[in-house]
Every structure is written in structure tokens, then in C-alpha cells.
Amino acid sequence: MNRFRISRRTLLRGAGASLGLPWLEAMAAANTTAGKPPVRMAYLYMPNGVNVKHWVPEGTGTDFKLSKTLEPLAPVKDKINVLSNLWNQGSKGGDGHYVKESAILTCTTIKKTPGADIGNGVSVDQIAAQRLGAATPLPSLELGVTPVAIGVDAVVGYTRIYGSHIAWSAPTTPLAREINPRSVWERLFRAGNGTPANTAKMDKLLLDRVLGDANSLRSQLGSADRHRIDEYLSVMRGMEERVERSSQASRRTWKARAPLTEASKPAETPSGHADHVHLMMDMIATAFETDTTRIATFMFGNAVSNVSFRFLEGCSAGHHDVSHHSKDEDKLRQYEIISRWHIEQYSYLLQRLAAMREGDSTVLDNSMVMFASALSDGDRHDPHKLPIVVGGGGGGRLNTGQHLEYTVDDPLANLYVSMLDAFGAPVERFADSTGPLRGLLKA
């Protein structure tokens, strides 16, 4: 074995196609700096907060007991960090959900507007993508399960576009999310096999037609509808940038770390919400294993999501409805069940990544996967003591297996400074950060 070594970039060639090999023990570069597995980062967002009574673990440091809601993380307890008492200062103003939830990854106070003149910040995932996204065919992957909401939430006076995006490449540019698992798989497959130039040109042509039609339609509409079209165009501009990047020749030097096979292709249509979410977890795992992207975001739902959880035993209502529990015991019980279900999906993803070997490590060891809500208690729209877990070792840069309890209202932005450092895209400051989080990064 020591004499027979294979380069990580060795390809299986035949019938005009190339497939990257999965990790093999014979690969020589396992312990060399040049051959270190890449670090990945993902951000999973759950709307509406949690039942705080059942969230916080008992004990701190490495001697802690998972709470009732976090129990599904038991199989990967030694691979996670539960972070307590962080908050997002940028979300301290404004009523309702939008100020908190649209800023979960930007730590910026959004501009209050009912129209298209939106204003936010650049999200942490996109800072990483702008620095290192060129190393993979897809700089980043934005996923969800719910269509974009448009129009104005009349209760609080914010455009609903804020509640439909957590990834922002610029203050006025939220990134379009893909919500169809089959489309995600096809996108990964095309990117991993090298998008032919003519295909990229066709995508650009179709997108130009869409934008052209939208602009033409806009001139014939009233003020309210023009706002909706402008919202739509702001999302499409982000998609246009991706089409242009996908055709760049520099991306063709990349090689897959593992093949994308037909066996991983999802069903045409998910059978329900649970199946839909499960498939999207699979797509993130597939994207990370193949190294088609190293940066992903996923929204379990839009802000103010009221997805029905009747498919869960003991639940008879929608998510947003039970989050406004007014201390009603039955609503609080259902609220906890729904929060726990989301953690089960998160745990499923972490366990999938943990099962993917990369030499002496795993994809999870080389990833940072955050689960968070922008609220703690949804009934009070409380942005303090946010529910946050980070799974994975960040390529050996993170201490794991801990419950880290910080001073109340320590900046959430400090976590992002730490993650960007571990990812290889360090910044001196992010939003209101004061430095890296204590105890998270290895010395």
C-alpha cells in the first residue's frame, strides 16, 4: 500500500466521460498540506424560534447533557458545539420577524421598505464565496423548500422578500434559492461534469429573455405590481451572475472528489414537507462529498412560516401558530415537537457527512454546519439567547463536543469571524464582532 499511491485527481476515463474517484486508502496525499481535504461550511436556518424551556443543555464545557430538543444529536454529540447567549445586534430594531430573520447571516439592520429599494448587508456565506468560491464549479449553493414570498406584510410594513432569503451577495442582492431537489441534483451533475459552453450560453439566453419580458411587463403595470416585479428582478440578477460564472473557463480545471451517480438522483416530486427537507439534506451532503461546492445555505421555511406539521404525532397546527403560544401548554408541547423534528433533520445531515470518509477523517470533520433560528422565543420575537449549534470540526480548527455558554448578548458576529478563519477566509471584523468566539477555535 505504501508503494502503490494514487493522486486525488486521478480520474476514471471512458466512453468520453470522466468520473472523480471517491477517497481511497491508496491516495498518497492524505497527510500532506497540499492534499488536505477542503473545509466546507453550511448554514441551516429554522424560522419561528424554539420552545426555550427544552433547548438549553445541562452543564457546560465537555461535561454537558443534551436537552430534550437536542437529544437527536446524541450520535454526533462529540462533533458539535452548542452555543448559548449569543445575539444579533443588527436585529434589535423593528417589529416582527423580518428584521431578525433576514439578518441572521448578515448581522445588519435591514432597511425598512415595502418595495424594491431593499437594503441589507453581505452575508457570511457570500464573504466566503467571494474569497474562495472560485475553487469549485459552484461558488455556493442556496436551497429552500418554500417559494419566495412577495408583496408587503401589512402588519409590520416590510417587503416579504426579506423573509425569503438569508444569503446576500450585496446589500441589494438576495440570492435566488433552488427549492426543487431534482433541479438541484441536475445542477450539481452539470457543474461536476463541466457545463458545456453552448449550454451556459443557452442558459444566459433564456435568462435574458426572462429579464427582458419582466422589464417589458413592468412598464405596463401599476405602482404596487411594479414593486413586485422589481423584487423578482433583484433575485433574478443574482441568478444571472451565477450563469455567467458557470461558463468561466477557469472552472474546468476543477476535478470531482467523488462521482455523482444516478443512485443519488432524487424523485421528481417530494411526497410531502418531510420528504422535501430530507432530500435537500441529501443534496447538501452530495454537494460537499463531490466538492461541487464548499458553501451552502438552507432555509427550512420563510420567515413567518406556518407549514402544517400534522404529519408529526401530537401536532395539529402550523409552525407560526404554535410559536405564538401565549404560554398555552398544548401549543408549547407542539412547539417543542416541531423544534425537535428540525434538529432530527440536522442530525441526519451531520450523520451522513460523518459517514463519508476522507482518509483518516470524514467530511463532517472537515465541515462547519450551523443550525440556527433568528429568534429564541417566537412568542416574544426575542432575538436574545439565540438557539445555535455548530456541527463539524472545520478541518481540525474547531474544538468540538462542547456546550459553550457566553456572556449574555455576546455578538453572533464573533461566531462568523471564527468560521471564516477556520474556512481559510479570515476577516479582521464582521459587523459588530469583537473577535473570535472564546473556546471555539483551537489555539
C-alpha positions as CSV (number, residue, x, y, z in Angstrom):
1,M,0.0,0.0,0.0
2,N,2.8,2.4,0.8
3,R,4.4,1.8,-2.7
4,F,1.1,2.0,-4.6
5,R,-0.3,5.5,-4.4
6,I,-2.9,7.3,-6.4
7,S,-3.3,11.0,-6.9
8,R,-6.5,12.6,-5.6
9,R,-7.0,14.0,-9.1
10,T,-6.9,10.6,-10.8
11,L,-9.9,10.1,-13.0
12,L,-11.7,7.1,-14.4
13,R,-11.9,7.8,-18.1
14,G,-14.1,6.0,-20.7
15,A,-16.8,6.5,-23.2
16,G,-15.9,10.2,-23.4
17,A,-16.7,10.8,-19.7
18,S,-14.7,11.4,-16.6
19,L,-15.6,10.5,-13.1
20,G,-13.6,11.5,-10.0
21,L,-12.7,8.7,-7.6
22,P,-14.1,8.7,-4.0
23,W,-11.5,8.6,-1.3
24,L,-9.2,5.5,-1.5
25,E,-6.7,4.4,1.1
26,A,-4.1,4.3,-1.6
27,M,-4.3,8.0,-2.2
28,A,-0.9,9.4,-1.3
29,A,-1.7,12.9,-0.2
30,A,-3.7,12.2,3.0
31,N,-1.1,13.6,5.3
32,T,0.4,16.4,3.1
33,T,-0.5,20.0,3.3
34,A,-1.4,20.1,-0.4
35,G,-3.6,17.1,-0.1
36,K,-5.6,18.1,3.0
37,P,-9.3,17.8,2.4
38,P,-11.2,21.1,1.8
39,V,-13.1,22.8,4.5
40,R,-16.8,23.3,3.9
41,M,-19.4,25.5,5.6
42,A,-23.2,25.3,5.7
43,Y,-25.9,27.4,7.4
44,L,-29.3,25.9,8.1
45,Y,-32.0,28.3,9.2
46,M,-35.2,27.4,11.0
47,P,-37.9,30.1,11.3
48,N,-40.0,31.0,14.4
49,G,-37.7,30.2,17.2
50,V,-37.9,27.4,19.8
51,N,-39.5,26.3,23.0
52,V,-36.7,27.7,25.1
53,K,-37.6,25.5,28.1
54,H,-36.4,22.4,26.3
55,W,-33.5,23.9,24.3
56,V,-30.5,24.7,26.6
57,P,-28.3,21.7,27.7
58,E,-27.5,20.9,31.3
59,G,-23.9,21.7,32.2
60,T,-21.2,23.5,30.2
61,G,-17.9,22.6,28.6
62,T,-17.4,19.0,27.6
63,D,-19.5,17.8,30.6
64,F,-23.0,18.6,29.4
65,K,-26.3,16.7,28.8
66,L,-28.3,17.3,25.7
67,S,-31.7,18.9,26.3
68,K,-34.9,17.3,25.2
69,T,-35.0,19.2,21.9
70,L,-31.3,18.4,21.2
71,E,-31.4,14.7,22.0
72,P,-31.4,13.7,18.3
73,L,-27.8,14.9,18.2
74,A,-26.7,12.2,20.6
75,P,-25.0,10.1,17.8
76,V,-22.8,13.1,16.9
77,K,-22.5,14.8,20.4
78,D,-18.7,14.7,20.3
79,K,-18.8,16.5,16.9
80,I,-20.9,19.5,17.9
81,N,-20.8,22.8,19.7
82,V,-23.9,24.2,21.4
83,L,-23.5,27.9,21.7
84,S,-25.6,29.8,24.3
85,N,-26.3,33.5,24.9
86,L,-25.3,34.9,21.5
87,W,-27.4,37.6,19.9
88,N,-27.6,39.6,16.7
89,Q,-27.3,43.3,17.5
90,G,-28.3,44.2,13.9
91,S,-31.7,42.8,14.6
92,K,-32.6,44.7,17.7
93,G,-34.9,47.2,16.0
94,G,-38.1,46.7,14.1
95,D,-41.3,44.7,14.8
96,G,-42.0,41.1,14.0
97,H,-39.8,38.6,12.1
98,Y,-38.2,40.3,9.1
99,V,-35.5,42.4,10.9
100,K,-34.3,39.3,12.8
101,E,-34.6,36.6,10.2
102,S,-33.3,38.4,7.1
103,A,-30.2,39.5,9.0
104,I,-29.3,36.1,10.5
105,L,-26.2,35.8,8.3
106,T,-25.5,39.5,7.7
107,C,-25.8,40.9,11.3
108,T,-27.0,44.1,9.6
109,T,-30.1,46.2,10.3
110,I,-32.2,46.0,7.2
111,K,-33.8,49.0,5.5
112,K,-37.5,49.2,6.2
113,T,-39.2,49.3,2.9
114,P,-42.4,47.9,1.4
115,G,-40.8,47.9,-2.1
116,A,-37.8,47.1,-4.2
117,D,-35.4,49.6,-2.6
118,I,-34.1,46.9,-0.2
119,G,-31.0,47.2,1.9
120,N,-29.2,44.6,3.9
121,G,-25.5,43.5,4.2
122,V,-23.3,40.9,2.7
123,S,-23.9,37.5,4.4
124,V,-21.1,35.5,5.9
125,D,-21.5,32.7,3.4
126,Q,-21.0,35.1,0.5
127,I,-18.0,36.7,2.0
128,A,-16.5,33.1,1.9
129,A,-17.8,32.5,-1.6
130,Q,-16.3,35.8,-2.9
131,R,-13.0,34.9,-1.4
132,L,-12.7,31.2,-2.2
133,G,-15.7,30.2,-4.3
134,A,-13.7,30.0,-7.5
135,A,-12.1,26.8,-6.3
136,T,-15.3,24.8,-7.1
137,P,-17.8,24.8,-10.0
138,L,-20.5,26.4,-7.8
139,P,-19.2,29.2,-5.6
140,S,-22.2,28.5,-3.2
141,L,-25.5,26.7,-3.1
142,E,-28.7,28.3,-1.9
143,L,-31.5,25.9,-1.0
144,G,-35.0,26.0,0.5
145,V,-38.4,24.3,0.4
146,T,-40.8,27.2,0.1
147,P,-41.3,29.5,-2.8
148,V,-40.3,33.2,-2.5
149,A,-42.9,35.3,-0.8
150,I,-43.5,38.7,-2.4
151,G,-45.7,41.7,-1.6
152,V,-45.8,43.6,1.7
153,D,-46.5,42.3,5.1
154,A,-49.1,44.9,6.1
155,V,-48.7,44.2,9.8
156,V,-45.1,45.4,10.0
157,G,-44.6,47.2,6.7
158,Y,-41.7,45.2,5.3
159,T,-41.5,43.6,1.9
160,R,-41.7,39.8,2.3
161,I,-38.7,39.4,0.1
162,Y,-36.6,39.9,3.3
163,G,-38.2,36.8,4.8
164,S,-37.4,34.6,1.8
165,H,-33.6,35.0,1.7
166,I,-30.7,34.6,4.1
167,A,-27.9,34.7,1.5
168,W,-27.0,38.2,0.2
169,S,-24.1,38.8,-2.2
170,A,-24.6,42.6,-1.9
171,P,-26.8,44.9,0.2
172,T,-29.4,45.0,-2.6
173,T,-28.9,41.4,-3.9
174,P,-30.5,38.5,-2.2
175,L,-29.6,35.2,-3.9
176,A,-32.2,33.0,-5.5
177,R,-32.9,29.7,-3.8
178,E,-33.5,26.4,-5.5
179,I,-36.4,24.5,-4.0
180,N,-36.7,21.5,-6.3
181,P,-34.4,18.6,-5.3
182,R,-34.3,17.2,-8.8
183,S,-33.2,20.5,-10.2
184,V,-30.5,20.8,-7.5
185,W,-29.2,17.3,-8.5
186,E,-29.2,18.2,-12.2
187,R,-27.3,21.4,-11.4
188,L,-24.7,19.5,-9.4
189,F,-24.4,16.9,-12.1
190,R,-23.9,19.5,-14.9
191,A,-21.5,21.5,-12.8
192,G,-19.5,18.4,-11.8
193,N,-19.2,17.3,-15.4
194,G,-18.3,20.7,-16.7
195,T,-21.0,22.8,-18.2
196,P,-20.6,22.9,-21.9
197,A,-20.1,26.4,-23.2
198,N,-23.1,26.2,-25.5
199,T,-25.3,25.1,-22.5
200,A,-24.2,28.1,-20.5
201,K,-24.9,30.4,-23.4
202,M,-28.4,28.9,-23.7
203,D,-29.0,29.4,-20.0
204,K,-27.9,33.0,-20.4
205,L,-30.1,33.5,-23.5
206,L,-33.1,32.1,-21.6
207,L,-32.4,34.3,-18.6
208,D,-32.0,37.4,-20.8
209,R,-35.4,36.6,-22.3
210,V,-37.0,36.3,-18.8
211,L,-35.5,39.6,-17.7
212,G,-36.5,41.2,-20.9
213,D,-40.0,40.1,-20.6
214,A,-40.1,41.2,-17.0
215,N,-38.9,44.7,-17.9
216,S,-41.4,44.9,-20.7
217,L,-44.2,43.9,-18.4
218,R,-43.1,46.3,-15.7
219,S,-43.8,49.3,-17.9
220,Q,-47.4,48.3,-18.2
221,L,-48.1,47.8,-14.5
222,G,-49.3,49.9,-11.7
223,S,-47.1,51.0,-8.8
224,A,-47.8,48.0,-6.5
225,D,-47.2,45.5,-9.2
226,R,-44.0,47.3,-10.3
227,H,-42.7,46.8,-6.8
228,R,-43.4,43.0,-7.1
229,I,-41.6,42.9,-10.4
230,D,-38.7,44.8,-9.0
231,E,-38.4,42.3,-6.2
232,Y,-38.4,39.5,-8.8
233,L,-35.7,41.2,-10.8
234,S,-33.5,41.7,-7.8
235,V,-33.5,37.9,-7.3
236,M,-33.0,37.1,-11.0
237,R,-29.9,39.4,-11.1
238,G,-28.3,37.1,-8.6
239,M,-29.1,34.1,-10.8
240,E,-27.7,35.9,-13.9
241,E,-24.3,36.3,-12.1
242,R,-24.3,32.6,-11.4
243,V,-24.9,31.7,-15.0
244,E,-22.1,33.9,-16.1
245,R,-19.7,32.4,-13.6
246,S,-20.6,28.8,-14.5
247,S,-19.3,29.4,-18.1
248,Q,-15.9,30.7,-17.0
249,A,-13.0,28.5,-18.4
250,S,-11.1,28.6,-15.1
251,R,-13.8,26.3,-13.6
252,R,-12.9,23.5,-15.9
253,T,-9.6,22.8,-14.1
254,W,-11.6,21.5,-11.1
255,K,-11.9,17.7,-10.6
256,A,-14.6,16.0,-8.6
257,R,-13.7,14.3,-5.4
258,A,-16.4,11.6,-5.8
259,P,-18.8,10.7,-8.6
260,L,-22.3,11.9,-8.8
261,T,-24.3,8.8,-9.7
262,E,-27.9,8.1,-10.8
263,A,-28.5,6.4,-7.5
264,S,-28.3,9.8,-5.8
265,K,-30.9,11.3,-8.1
266,P,-34.0,12.4,-6.2
267,A,-37.6,11.8,-7.1
268,E,-39.2,14.2,-9.4
269,T,-41.6,15.5,-6.8
270,P,-41.2,15.2,-3.0
271,S,-44.1,13.3,-1.3
272,G,-44.5,16.0,1.4
273,H,-42.7,18.5,3.5
274,A,-40.7,15.9,5.5
275,D,-39.6,14.2,2.3
276,H,-38.7,17.5,0.7
277,V,-36.5,18.6,3.6
278,H,-34.8,15.1,3.7
279,L,-34.0,15.3,0.0
280,M,-32.4,18.7,0.5
281,M,-30.2,17.4,3.3
282,D,-29.1,14.7,0.8
283,M,-28.3,17.4,-1.8
284,I,-26.1,19.3,0.6
285,A,-24.3,16.1,1.6
286,T,-23.8,15.2,-2.1
287,A,-22.5,18.7,-3.0
288,F,-20.0,18.5,-0.1
289,E,-18.8,15.0,-0.8
290,T,-18.2,15.7,-4.5
291,D,-16.7,19.1,-3.8
292,T,-19.1,20.7,-6.3
293,T,-19.4,23.5,-3.7
294,R,-18.0,24.1,-0.3
295,I,-20.6,26.7,0.8
296,A,-24.3,26.1,1.3
297,T,-27.3,27.7,2.9
298,F,-30.7,26.1,3.5
299,M,-34.0,27.6,4.7
300,F,-36.4,25.2,6.4
301,G,-39.1,27.8,5.7
302,N,-39.5,31.5,5.0
303,A,-40.0,34.0,7.9
304,V,-43.4,33.7,9.5
305,S,-43.6,30.1,8.0
306,N,-46.8,28.4,9.0
307,V,-46.1,25.0,7.5
308,S,-48.5,22.4,8.9
309,F,-46.9,19.7,11.0
310,R,-49.9,17.5,11.2
311,F,-47.6,14.7,9.8
312,L,-45.9,14.6,13.3
313,E,-47.7,12.6,16.0
314,G,-49.1,15.0,18.5
315,C,-49.2,18.1,16.2
316,S,-52.3,19.6,14.8
317,A,-51.3,23.1,13.9
318,G,-48.9,25.3,11.8
319,H,-45.4,26.3,12.9
320,H,-46.0,30.0,13.3
321,D,-49.3,29.4,15.1
322,V,-47.8,27.3,17.8
323,S,-44.8,29.7,18.1
324,H,-47.3,32.3,19.4
325,H,-48.1,30.1,22.3
326,S,-49.1,32.7,24.9
327,K,-47.8,30.1,27.4
328,D,-50.6,27.7,26.4
329,E,-49.3,24.3,27.4
330,D,-50.6,22.4,24.4
331,K,-49.1,24.9,22.0
332,L,-45.8,24.8,23.9
333,R,-45.9,21.0,23.6
334,Q,-46.4,21.1,19.9
335,Y,-43.8,23.9,19.6
336,E,-41.2,21.6,21.2
337,I,-42.1,18.6,18.9
338,I,-41.6,20.8,15.8
339,S,-38.3,22.2,17.1
340,R,-37.1,18.6,17.8
341,W,-38.1,17.5,14.3
342,H,-35.9,20.2,12.8
343,I,-33.0,19.0,14.9
344,E,-33.6,15.5,13.7
345,Q,-33.2,16.6,10.1
346,Y,-30.0,18.5,11.1
347,S,-28.7,15.4,12.9
348,Y,-29.4,13.3,9.8
349,L,-27.2,15.6,7.7
350,L,-24.4,15.6,10.2
351,Q,-24.5,11.8,10.4
352,R,-24.4,11.5,6.6
353,L,-21.4,13.7,6.5
354,A,-19.8,11.7,9.3
355,A,-20.2,8.5,7.3
356,M,-18.2,9.9,4.3
357,R,-14.6,9.0,4.8
358,E,-11.7,11.3,3.7
359,G,-8.6,9.4,4.7
360,D,-8.2,9.5,8.4
361,S,-11.0,12.0,8.7
362,T,-14.6,12.5,7.5
363,V,-16.5,15.1,5.5
364,L,-18.0,16.2,8.8
365,D,-14.6,16.6,10.4
366,N,-13.8,18.9,7.5
367,S,-17.0,20.9,7.7
368,M,-18.8,23.5,9.8
369,V,-22.6,23.1,9.7
370,M,-24.5,25.7,11.7
371,F,-28.2,25.3,12.7
372,A,-29.9,28.4,14.0
373,S,-33.0,30.4,14.4
374,A,-33.1,34.2,14.4
375,L,-35.4,34.1,17.4
376,S,-35.3,32.3,20.7
377,D,-38.9,32.5,22.0
378,G,-41.1,33.1,18.9
379,D,-44.0,34.3,21.1
380,R,-42.0,37.4,22.1
381,H,-40.0,37.7,18.8
382,D,-36.9,37.5,21.1
383,P,-33.5,38.0,19.4
384,H,-31.6,37.3,22.6
385,K,-30.0,33.9,23.6
386,L,-30.3,32.6,20.1
387,P,-30.6,28.8,19.6
388,I,-27.4,27.9,17.8
389,V,-25.5,24.6,17.2
390,V,-22.4,24.2,15.0
391,G,-21.5,20.7,13.9
392,G,-18.2,19.5,12.5
393,G,-14.5,20.1,13.1
394,G,-13.7,22.7,10.5
395,G,-10.8,20.8,9.1
396,G,-9.4,20.3,12.6
397,R,-9.6,24.0,13.5
398,L,-12.6,23.7,15.9
399,N,-12.8,22.2,19.4
400,T,-15.9,20.0,19.5
401,G,-18.2,18.2,21.9
402,Q,-18.9,21.3,24.0
403,H,-21.7,23.5,25.4
404,L,-20.1,26.9,25.3
405,E,-22.0,29.4,27.5
406,Y,-21.1,33.1,26.8
407,T,-21.9,36.3,28.4
408,V,-25.5,37.3,27.7
409,D,-25.6,39.2,24.4
410,D,-22.1,38.4,23.1
411,P,-22.1,39.1,19.4
412,L,-23.3,36.4,17.0
413,A,-20.9,38.0,14.5
414,N,-18.0,36.6,16.6
415,L,-19.0,33.1,15.5
416,Y,-18.8,34.2,11.9
417,V,-15.3,35.7,12.4
418,S,-14.3,32.3,13.8
419,M,-15.9,30.3,11.0
420,L,-14.3,32.4,8.3
421,D,-11.0,32.0,9.9
422,A,-11.4,28.2,10.0
423,F,-12.6,28.2,6.4
424,G,-9.5,30.0,5.2
425,A,-11.1,33.4,4.5
426,P,-10.2,35.3,7.7
427,V,-11.5,38.8,8.3
428,E,-10.5,41.4,10.9
429,R,-14.1,42.2,11.6
430,F,-17.6,41.2,10.7
431,A,-20.5,43.6,11.5
432,D,-20.4,44.2,15.3
433,S,-17.8,41.5,16.1
434,T,-15.3,42.0,18.8
435,G,-13.1,39.0,17.9
436,P,-13.3,35.2,17.6
437,L,-15.6,33.2,20.0
438,R,-13.8,32.1,23.1
439,G,-13.2,28.3,23.3
440,L,-14.3,27.5,19.7
441,L,-11.1,27.7,17.7
442,K,-8.1,25.6,18.6
443,A,-5.1,27.5,19.8
